[in-house]
Amino acid sequence: MIVGQTIEETLPQELAKYGSDVEVTDSQEMRDSLFVDVSQALQMDTPGLFLAPRGGPFSYMDISLQGSRTQDMLFLVDGVRINNRLYSSTMTDTLPGSMTERVEVLKGGQSLFYGTQAAAGVINIVTRGYTDDFNGQLTVSGDTNDSIHYDGYARGKAGPGNYVVYASQDKSNGIATYTTIQPSATDQRRSYDLSNVGVKYRLEVLDNLSVDARYTHTDARLDYPGVRVTAYSKNERDEDVASVGIDYKMTDWAQLLVKGYWHDWDSAYTTINNVVQPGTGRITGQTVIDNETYWGYEDKGINALAKLTPHKGFEYVVGYDYQTYSGKDDVLLIEEQTEEVNAVFGQVRTTEDLIQNGAFAAGVRYNDTGGVSTTVWNVSGRYDFTSWLYAQGIIGTSFLLPTAEQLYVIQEPSALGNPDLEPETSENLNLSLGTNWQPTSGSAFQLQATYFDR
């Protein structure tokens, strides 16, 4: 049994109670389906979501949720944002599928709690949870693409707290990524070597006070062959994600979580192209385009979230977010920049004491980024007409801060950033009518129809 969940970890389930459409893929389903990474689980198990990895496992991907763009989706690992704010792309290899307790997909605009890049929804990857009983797992697998995978984890109770440790490695000597490729490309197969280690520890200081520390490290060596002239192309990455949270239940009706987080990504990019003789197509030499050229970013901040139920009929969730982000890309010529974000938000929710068969909520968020402010809101709800028929929906606004590429890229004459760009804003609506019907004991039938507009 999972223990020690914070109000941040249970937030997606609570938002589902108040009308957000949430899809969940748990660890057992991922194991039974032999998913290598999270992107495979999302690709196969989430209605309304389109996902296409560009080069097989552990690669960049194009993703669309209910018709959205890739940059409209926010990715989190245990509540820590892992999106690349340098430009509109993302990867899901920060954590392999075997280390995942569940993957939660929240559909519709979710900027109220999650801020920028949640215009179409949020994908939250939850790592293996804490347990009091010792348990673990070891896995070795391979495939016909000359790939091999190792992973293992252990968890249990140690002293006054609980721990989880995990590690994995994925390696392939080369897989074909294109069905058609030009003879000028001599690097025609994509190899990868990715290792991941992590540790979590939760210390119960008092009955109503706990401290939770988490750390994940990823080393990756990833090939990116092209369809023409590529002789060698590799991205080498060192990535760290860490957080420390304090969970304090002040009274029976007040709970507070304060968490600091840090996400650091450092990459060295190397590209060598073949030189082709015009007319003959003969390769006459090679030219170095990038030689361990640096690109990377650092994202760190503090989140505070409080849940208050001082009286019957309503409960309140309030919070504060502080984020400082800095990044640099010598490949795309993005100069080093730093951005600070401050935000406050709040939501009012009904409880069963006020409405028996329904749950409704309304909230607002104020976001300030270097003097540029944005205010967003949403209203959501769910009503159960019977034990098997329900309606739910969410309406509101969201925002998307410009990327560093959009603001500061210098690639004359083809591209030049605009530092005066303001945040994008969006209006969104999701409405659903569904049924959970159990005709006999042990059987179930689920059907949901959704209308969305953004």
C-alpha positions as CSV (number, residue, x, y, z in Angstrom):
1,M,0.0,0.0,0.0
2,I,1.3,3.4,-1.0
3,V,1.9,5.8,2.0
4,G,2.9,9.4,2.5
5,Q,1.2,11.1,-0.5
6,T,1.2,14.9,-0.3
7,I,-1.6,17.3,-1.4
8,E,0.4,18.0,-4.6
9,E,0.5,14.2,-5.5
10,T,-3.2,13.9,-5.0
11,L,-4.1,17.1,-6.8
12,P,-4.8,15.5,-10.2
13,Q,-7.3,13.0,-8.6
14,E,-9.0,15.9,-6.8
15,L,-9.2,17.9,-10.1
16,A,-10.9,14.8,-11.6
17,K,-13.4,14.9,-8.9
18,Y,-14.2,18.5,-9.8
19,G,-14.7,18.0,-13.5
20,S,-11.3,17.7,-15.2
21,D,-10.9,14.8,-17.5
22,V,-8.0,12.7,-16.2
23,E,-6.6,9.5,-17.8
24,V,-4.3,7.3,-15.7
25,T,-1.9,4.5,-16.7
26,D,-0.6,2.6,-13.7
27,S,2.6,0.6,-13.3
28,Q,1.0,-2.8,-13.7
29,E,-0.5,-1.8,-17.0
30,M,2.9,-0.5,-18.2
31,R,4.7,-3.7,-17.1
32,D,2.1,-6.0,-18.7
33,S,2.3,-4.0,-21.9
34,L,6.2,-4.0,-21.9
35,F,6.4,-0.3,-22.4
36,V,10.1,0.8,-22.5
37,D,9.5,4.5,-21.8
38,V,6.6,6.8,-20.9
39,S,6.1,8.0,-24.5
40,Q,5.1,4.4,-25.5
41,A,2.5,4.3,-22.7
42,L,1.0,7.6,-23.7
43,Q,1.0,6.7,-27.3
44,M,-1.0,3.5,-26.8
45,D,-3.2,4.2,-23.8
46,T,-4.5,7.8,-23.8
47,P,-7.7,8.6,-25.8
48,G,-7.5,12.0,-27.6
49,L,-3.7,12.1,-27.5
50,F,-1.4,11.8,-30.6
51,L,2.2,11.1,-30.0
52,A,4.9,10.4,-32.5
53,P,8.6,9.8,-31.4
54,R,10.9,11.2,-34.1
55,G,13.5,8.5,-33.8
56,G,12.3,5.6,-31.7
57,P,12.8,5.3,-28.0
58,F,14.3,8.1,-26.0
59,S,14.0,10.8,-28.7
60,Y,12.2,14.0,-29.3
61,M,8.6,13.7,-30.0
62,D,5.6,15.5,-31.6
63,I,2.6,15.4,-29.3
64,S,-1.0,16.7,-29.7
65,L,-3.7,16.5,-27.1
66,Q,-7.2,17.2,-28.5
67,G,-5.6,19.0,-31.5
68,S,-3.0,21.0,-29.6
69,R,0.5,21.9,-30.5
70,T,3.5,20.2,-28.8
71,Q,4.3,23.4,-26.8
72,D,0.8,23.5,-25.3
73,M,1.5,20.4,-23.2
74,L,3.3,20.6,-19.8
75,F,5.4,17.6,-18.6
76,L,6.1,17.0,-14.9
77,V,8.0,14.4,-13.0
78,D,6.7,14.3,-9.4
79,G,5.3,17.8,-9.9
80,V,8.7,19.2,-11.2
81,R,8.4,20.7,-14.7
82,I,10.8,19.1,-17.2
83,N,9.8,21.0,-20.4
84,N,12.6,22.6,-22.4
85,R,11.8,26.3,-22.3
86,L,14.7,27.1,-24.7
87,Y,12.4,26.0,-27.6
88,S,9.2,24.2,-28.2
89,S,10.3,20.6,-27.8
90,T,10.3,17.9,-25.1
91,M,11.6,14.4,-24.2
92,T,10.3,11.8,-21.8
93,D,13.4,9.9,-21.2
94,T,14.1,11.7,-17.9
95,L,12.5,8.6,-16.3
96,P,12.1,5.1,-17.8
97,G,8.7,3.4,-17.8
98,S,9.8,0.8,-15.2
99,M,10.4,3.5,-12.6
100,T,6.9,4.9,-12.9
101,E,4.1,4.4,-10.5
102,R,1.5,6.0,-12.8
103,V,1.1,8.5,-15.6
104,E,-1.6,11.1,-15.2
105,V,-2.9,13.0,-18.2
106,L,-5.1,16.0,-17.4
107,K,-7.0,17.2,-20.4
108,G,-8.0,20.8,-21.0
109,G,-6.4,24.1,-19.9
110,Q,-4.7,23.6,-16.5
111,S,-2.8,26.9,-16.1
112,L,-4.6,27.7,-12.8
113,F,-2.4,25.3,-10.8
114,Y,0.4,24.6,-13.3
115,G,1.2,27.9,-15.0
116,T,2.7,28.2,-18.4
117,Q,2.6,25.5,-21.1
118,A,-0.5,23.8,-19.6
119,A,-2.8,25.4,-22.2
120,A,-4.0,22.0,-23.6
121,G,-3.2,19.8,-20.6
122,V,-0.6,18.3,-18.2
123,I,1.2,15.0,-18.2
124,N,2.4,14.1,-14.7
125,I,4.8,11.2,-14.3
126,V,4.7,9.9,-10.8
127,T,7.7,7.8,-9.6
128,R,7.4,4.7,-7.5
129,G,5.6,5.5,-4.3
130,Y,6.6,4.8,-0.7
131,T,5.5,1.6,1.1
132,D,6.0,0.3,4.7
133,D,6.6,-3.3,3.4
134,F,9.8,-4.1,1.6
135,N,9.4,-4.9,-2.1
136,G,11.3,-4.5,-5.4
137,Q,11.7,-5.7,-8.9
138,L,14.5,-6.6,-11.4
139,T,14.0,-6.7,-15.1
140,V,16.2,-7.6,-18.1
141,S,14.8,-7.5,-21.6
142,G,15.9,-7.2,-25.2
143,D,14.5,-6.9,-28.7
144,T,15.3,-7.6,-32.4
145,N,16.7,-4.1,-32.8
146,D,19.8,-5.2,-30.9
147,S,18.6,-3.3,-27.9
148,I,18.9,-4.3,-24.2
149,H,17.3,-3.0,-21.1
150,Y,18.1,-3.4,-17.4
151,D,16.2,-1.9,-14.5
152,G,15.5,-2.5,-10.8
153,Y,14.0,-0.8,-7.8
154,A,13.6,-1.4,-4.1
155,R,11.5,0.3,-1.5
156,G,10.4,-0.1,2.1
157,K,10.8,1.4,5.5
158,A,14.2,2.5,7.0
159,G,14.2,3.9,10.5
160,P,11.7,6.7,11.0
161,G,11.1,7.1,7.2
162,N,10.5,5.4,3.9
163,Y,12.8,5.0,0.9
164,V,12.8,4.2,-2.8
165,V,15.9,3.5,-4.8
166,Y,16.0,2.7,-8.6
167,A,18.3,2.4,-11.5
168,S,18.1,1.5,-15.2
169,Q,20.0,1.3,-18.4
170,D,18.9,1.2,-22.0
171,K,21.3,0.6,-24.8
172,S,21.1,-0.1,-28.6
173,N,23.9,-0.5,-31.1
174,G,21.7,1.0,-33.8
175,I,18.2,1.0,-35.2
176,A,17.0,2.1,-38.6
177,T,15.0,5.3,-38.3
178,Y,14.2,6.0,-42.0
179,T,12.9,3.8,-44.7
180,T,14.5,5.9,-47.4
181,I,17.9,7.5,-47.0
182,Q,20.4,9.2,-49.3
183,P,23.8,7.6,-50.1
184,S,25.5,10.7,-48.8
185,A,24.4,9.8,-45.3
186,T,26.9,7.3,-43.9
187,D,25.5,7.3,-40.3
188,Q,22.3,5.4,-41.1
189,R,21.4,3.8,-37.8
190,R,20.5,5.4,-34.5
191,S,22.2,4.1,-31.3
192,Y,21.5,5.2,-27.8
193,D,23.0,4.6,-24.3
194,L,20.9,6.0,-21.4
195,S,21.3,5.3,-17.7
196,N,19.2,6.6,-14.9
197,V,19.6,6.4,-11.1
198,G,17.3,7.9,-8.4
199,V,16.6,7.9,-4.7
200,K,13.6,9.2,-2.6
201,Y,13.4,9.4,1.1
202,R,10.5,10.5,3.3
203,L,11.2,11.3,7.0
204,E,8.2,11.5,9.3
205,V,9.5,14.1,11.9
206,L,6.1,14.2,13.7
207,D,2.7,12.7,13.3
208,N,1.7,15.9,11.4
209,L,5.1,16.8,9.8
210,S,7.2,15.1,7.2
211,V,10.1,15.9,4.9
212,D,10.4,14.4,1.5
213,A,13.7,14.5,-0.6
214,R,14.0,13.2,-4.1
215,Y,16.9,13.1,-6.7
216,T,17.2,11.6,-10.2
217,H,20.2,11.6,-12.4
218,T,20.3,10.8,-16.1
219,D,23.2,10.3,-18.5
220,A,22.4,9.9,-22.1
221,R,24.3,9.4,-25.4
222,L,21.8,9.7,-28.2
223,D,22.4,9.5,-32.0
224,Y,20.4,11.7,-34.4
225,P,21.2,10.5,-38.0
226,G,19.7,12.4,-40.9
227,V,18.5,11.4,-44.3
228,R,21.4,13.1,-46.1
229,V,25.1,14.0,-45.6
230,T,25.2,12.9,-42.0
231,A,28.5,11.2,-41.0
232,Y,28.1,11.5,-37.2
233,S,25.5,13.2,-35.0
234,K,25.4,12.7,-31.2
235,N,23.8,14.6,-28.3
236,E,25.5,13.8,-24.9
237,R,23.5,14.9,-21.9
238,D,23.9,15.2,-18.1
239,E,20.6,15.9,-16.3
240,D,19.6,16.3,-12.7
241,V,16.2,16.7,-11.1
242,A,15.9,17.2,-7.3
243,S,13.3,18.4,-4.9
244,V,12.8,18.8,-1.1
245,G,9.3,19.2,0.3
246,I,7.9,19.9,3.8
247,D,4.4,18.6,4.4
248,Y,2.7,20.0,7.5
249,K,-0.8,19.3,8.7
250,M,-1.4,22.3,10.9
251,T,-4.9,21.4,12.1
252,D,-7.7,19.0,11.1
253,W,-8.8,21.6,8.5
254,A,-5.4,23.0,7.3
255,Q,-2.6,21.3,5.4
256,L,0.5,23.0,3.9
257,L,3.1,21.8,1.4
258,V,6.3,23.9,0.7
259,K,8.6,22.4,-1.9
260,G,11.9,23.6,-3.5
261,Y,13.0,22.1,-6.8
262,W,15.9,22.1,-9.2
263,H,16.2,20.8,-12.8
264,D,19.6,21.1,-14.5
265,W,20.2,20.0,-18.1
266,D,23.6,20.2,-19.8
267,S,24.2,18.9,-23.3
268,A,27.1,18.7,-25.7
269,Y,26.1,18.4,-29.4
270,T,28.4,17.1,-32.1
271,T,27.6,17.0,-35.8
272,I,29.9,15.9,-38.7
273,N,28.6,16.0,-42.2
274,N,30.0,14.4,-45.4
275,V,31.2,16.7,-48.2
276,V,29.6,15.5,-51.5
277,Q,31.1,16.3,-54.9
278,P,28.4,18.0,-57.1
279,G,27.2,16.0,-60.1
280,T,28.9,12.7,-59.0
281,G,27.5,12.3,-55.5
282,R,30.9,11.0,-54.4
283,I,31.9,11.7,-50.8
284,T,35.2,13.7,-50.9
285,G,35.6,14.5,-47.2
286,Q,34.0,15.6,-44.0
287,T,33.2,18.9,-42.3
288,V,32.6,19.6,-38.6
289,I,29.4,21.5,-38.0
290,D,29.4,21.3,-34.2
291,N,32.0,19.9,-31.9
292,E,30.7,19.3,-28.4
293,T,28.8,22.6,-28.7
294,Y,27.0,23.4,-25.5
295,W,23.3,23.9,-24.9
296,G,21.4,23.6,-21.7
297,Y,19.2,25.2,-19.0
298,E,18.6,25.4,-15.3
299,D,15.1,25.6,-13.8
300,K,14.6,26.1,-10.1
301,G,12.0,27.5,-7.7
302,I,9.8,27.2,-4.7
303,N,6.1,26.1,-4.6
304,A,3.7,26.5,-1.7
305,L,0.3,24.9,-1.7
306,A,-2.3,24.9,1.1
307,K,-5.7,23.2,1.4
308,L,-8.2,24.6,3.9
309,T,-11.5,23.3,5.1
310,P,-12.5,25.6,7.9
311,H,-16.2,25.0,7.7
312,K,-18.8,22.8,6.0
313,G,-19.9,23.4,2.5
314,F,-16.7,24.7,1.0
315,E,-13.0,24.1,0.9
316,Y,-10.2,26.3,-0.4
317,V,-6.9,25.7,-2.1
318,V,-4.3,28.6,-2.3
319,G,-0.8,28.7,-3.5
320,Y,2.3,30.6,-4.5
321,D,4.9,29.7,-7.3
322,Y,8.4,31.2,-7.7
323,Q,10.5,30.1,-10.7
324,T,13.8,31.3,-12.0
325,Y,14.9,29.9,-15.4
326,S,18.2,30.4,-17.3
327,G,19.3,28.8,-20.5
328,K,21.9,29.0,-23.3
329,D,22.2,27.4,-26.7
330,D,25.4,27.8,-28.7
331,V,23.9,25.5,-31.5
332,L,20.9,27.7,-32.3
333,L,22.8,30.8,-31.0
334,I,20.5,31.7,-28.1
335,E,22.4,33.9,-25.7
336,E,22.3,33.1,-22.0
337,Q,19.2,34.6,-20.5
338,T,17.5,34.5,-17.1
339,E,13.8,34.8,-16.4
340,E,11.9,35.1,-13.1
341,V,8.2,34.2,-12.5
342,N,6.0,34.9,-9.5
343,A,2.5,33.7,-9.3
344,V,-0.4,33.5,-6.8
345,F,-3.5,31.4,-7.2
346,G,-6.6,30.2,-5.4
347,Q,-9.6,27.9,-5.9
348,V,-12.9,27.6,-4.1
349,R,-14.6,24.1,-4.1
350,T,-17.9,22.8,-2.9
351,T,-18.1,19.8,-0.7
352,E,-20.7,17.0,-0.2
353,D,-22.1,18.9,2.7
354,L,-23.4,21.5,0.2
355,I,-24.2,19.3,-2.8
356,Q,-24.6,15.6,-2.5
357,N,-24.2,14.4,-6.1
358,G,-22.1,17.2,-7.5
359,A,-18.7,18.9,-7.0
360,F,-18.0,22.4,-8.4
361,A,-14.9,24.7,-8.3
362,A,-13.8,28.1,-9.5
363,G,-10.3,29.6,-9.4
364,V,-8.0,32.4,-10.5
365,R,-4.2,32.8,-11.0
366,Y,-2.1,36.0,-11.3
367,N,1.3,35.5,-13.0
368,D,4.1,38.1,-13.3
369,T,7.1,37.5,-15.5
370,G,9.6,40.4,-15.4
371,G,6.9,43.0,-15.3
372,V,4.6,41.3,-17.9
373,S,1.5,40.0,-16.1
374,T,-1.2,37.5,-17.0
375,T,-4.4,36.6,-15.2
376,V,-6.2,33.3,-16.0
377,W,-9.2,31.6,-14.5
378,N,-11.3,28.5,-14.7
379,V,-14.6,27.0,-13.6
380,S,-15.2,23.3,-13.4
381,G,-17.7,20.7,-12.1
382,R,-19.1,17.2,-12.2
383,Y,-22.6,16.0,-11.5
384,D,-23.7,12.4,-11.1
385,F,-27.3,12.0,-12.3
386,T,-27.3,8.4,-11.2
387,S,-24.8,5.8,-10.0
388,W,-23.9,5.1,-13.7
389,L,-24.5,8.5,-15.6
390,Y,-22.5,11.7,-15.1
391,A,-21.6,15.0,-16.8
392,Q,-18.4,17.0,-16.2
393,G,-16.6,19.9,-17.7
394,I,-14.1,22.7,-17.4
395,I,-14.1,26.2,-19.0
396,G,-11.4,28.9,-18.6
397,T,-8.3,30.6,-19.9
398,S,-4.6,29.6,-20.0
399,F,-1.3,31.2,-21.0
400,L,2.0,30.3,-22.7
401,L,5.2,32.3,-22.1
402,P,7.4,32.8,-25.1
403,T,10.4,30.4,-25.5
404,A,14.0,31.6,-25.4
405,E,14.2,30.9,-29.1
406,Q,11.2,33.1,-29.9
407,L,12.7,35.9,-27.8
408,Y,16.5,35.8,-28.3
409,V,17.6,33.5,-31.2
410,I,20.2,35.0,-33.5
411,Q,20.5,33.1,-36.8
412,E,20.7,35.9,-39.4
413,P,19.3,36.2,-42.0
414,S,16.9,33.2,-41.4
415,A,15.7,33.8,-37.9
416,L,15.9,36.6,-35.3
417,G,14.1,36.6,-31.9
418,N,11.7,39.3,-30.7
419,P,12.4,40.2,-27.1
420,D,9.1,42.2,-26.9
421,L,6.9,39.1,-27.4
422,E,4.1,38.9,-24.8
423,P,2.6,35.6,-23.5
424,E,0.0,33.8,-25.6
425,T,-3.4,33.4,-24.0
426,S,-6.1,30.9,-24.8
427,E,-9.7,30.1,-24.0
428,N,-10.7,26.5,-23.6
429,L,-13.8,24.4,-23.0
430,N,-14.1,20.7,-22.3
431,L,-17.5,19.1,-21.8
432,S,-18.2,15.3,-21.3
433,L,-21.1,13.0,-20.8
434,G,-20.2,9.5,-19.6
435,T,-21.3,6.3,-18.0
436,N,-19.8,3.7,-15.7
437,W,-22.0,0.7,-15.9
438,Q,-21.5,-2.6,-14.1
439,P,-24.0,-5.1,-15.6
440,T,-22.7,-8.0,-13.5
441,S,-20.3,-8.5,-10.7
442,G,-16.7,-8.3,-11.9
443,S,-17.6,-6.7,-15.3
444,A,-17.7,-3.0,-16.2
445,F,-18.6,-0.9,-19.2
446,Q,-17.2,2.7,-19.6
447,L,-18.1,5.2,-22.3
448,Q,-17.5,8.9,-22.5
449,A,-18.3,11.4,-25.2
450,T,-16.3,14.7,-25.0
451,Y,-16.7,18.1,-26.8
452,F,-13.7,20.4,-26.7
453,D,-13.0,23.8,-28.1
454,R,-9.8,25.8,-27.8
